[in-house]
Amino acid sequence: MKLLSESVSQALHLTGGDEASETAHFIGLMDKFFYALNVHNFSHGARALKPFQMPYTSQKDFRLKGLKEDFLGYLKGWKASVEQRIELTKTEQNLMLLSAETQLGLEMTCMSFLELVSYLFSMPDVQSFSVSDYAKIRWNVFLVYKGREVVSMKTLMLLNLLKILKH
């Protein structure tokens, strides 16, 4: 069972009352974050009827707005609201937050993904792409370029491919 999943989020909403509502919301956001960054093939999302697992086809994809505004906004708002509680010691505040490393890692991962999407779709002939194993740094990126599928390239190869495609 996945703990940071939509089903756990829904169960907490139904059974946890007001005390669990923020935890349920956070778990739901993490589930969407994982699915948005782990679109692993071009057909699974359609077969499973899960829009968060569909390939990206535009810079205006709803998931990108969700990552930037909802996910990053939530993380930053959470941190800001805890830091405003001046009645708490720094140690008590830290216990209410994600670790600084986790916060930074999530923000950096999200922002780098948003920049990658923006860059890919700035290229006129890129029609869609799918990212597999994004969180492992060993990215496999699937592009559809001029109607041809270019499959499973490591990050360094992707950078070289993007240079070639741009010219």
N, C-alpha and C positions, 0 to 999 in steps of 0.2 A: 504494500500500500504506500502510495506517495503521500507524504505529510503536507507538502506545499502544493496541494491540488485543489481544483474547483470543487470536487465532492467534499473534501474536508472543510473548505470554506463554507459551503452550503449547510453542512451539518452543524457547524458552529453557529451560523446565523439562526438556524432553527431551534437549537437546543441550548445555546450559551447565553441567551439574553443580551442585555446591554453591556454586561461585563466582558463579553467575548466579541463584541461587534468590531472593534478595531483590529483584533487579531484575525478575525474572519476576513475583513477587508484586505489586510496585508497578505494573507495567504492567497486570496483571489488574485491580487496584483502579481504576486510572485509566479503563480501558475501561468498567467498571461505572458509575463516576461519570458519564462522558459520556452513557452510555445512560440512566441514571436521570434525568438532567436534560434530556434531549432526546427526550422522548416526543412525537413529532410528529403523530400522528393516532390515531384510535380503533381502527383495524383492522390496522395494519402488524404490531404485535407478535404478534397471533394468526396472521396469514398467514405470518410469518417464523419462528414458533415460538420467539420470543425474549422471555422473560418480562420482561426489563429494558426492553422497548419497549412494554409494555402501558400503557393509561391507569391513572391512580391512581384507586382506588375506595374507599379507606379510610385513616384515620390509622394503621392497623396494618399497612400494606403492608410486606412484607419488605424492600423496597429502602430504606425510610426508616430502619429499624433498621440496615441495612448501611451507609448513609451516616453515621449518627451513631456507631455503635460501631466498625465495621470501618474505614471510610475516615478519619473524623476521629481515631479512636483510633490508627490506624497513623501518621498524620502527626505527631500529638503524641508518640507513643512513639518514633518515629524521631528527632525533634528532641531529646527528653529523653535518649535513649541516647547520642547524639553529644555533647551538652553535659556528660555525666557523665565523658567521657574527658578527665580533667585533664592527661594527658600530652601532649595536643595543644594547639597554639597556637590562638587564636581564628580565625586565618586558615585553618589546617588544618581546624578544625571546620566553618567556613563552606563549604569546598570539598566537604564530605561531605553537605551539606544542600541543600534547595531554597533559592532566594533568599528573603530575608525577605518580599519583596513577593509572590512566588508563594505562599508558605506562607499568608500573610495573605489573599490573594485566594481561594485554595481554601477556607480555613476560612470566610470571610465568605460566599462563594457557597453553600456547603453549609448553613451555619446559616440564612441568609435563606431558602433553599428549604424547609428543614424548618419554619421559622416560617410560610411561606406555606401549605404543606400543612395545617399544624395549624389555621391561621385559616380556610381554605376549608372544611375538614371540620367546623369548629365550627358552621357554618351548617347548619340542619337539612335543607334541601332540596337541598343540593349532593350529587350522586350520584357524579360522577367528573370528572376533568379531565386535560388533556394540555397540556404546555408545549413550545412550539417555540422554538428559538433562544434558550434561556435565557441562555447565556453572552454574548450580544450586547447585553444590557441592554434591547434593544427586544423585550421579551417579547410573545409572542402566547400567550394563554391560552385554552384551550378548556374550557368548563364544560358539564356537563349539569345543568341546574337545572329541577327539577320536570318532568323528562322531555323538556325542550326543549334542543337544543344551541345554545349561544351561542358564536359562532365569531370567532376572530382579533381580539382587542382589544389595544391597546397598554397598557402598564403604567398610565398615568394614567387611561385609560378603565376599566381593571379596578378601580382603587381607587374610582372613582365608582359603578361597577356594584355592588361589594360593599356600599357604603353603602346603595344603593337596595334591594338584595335583603334586607339585614338588617332593614329596616323593613317 
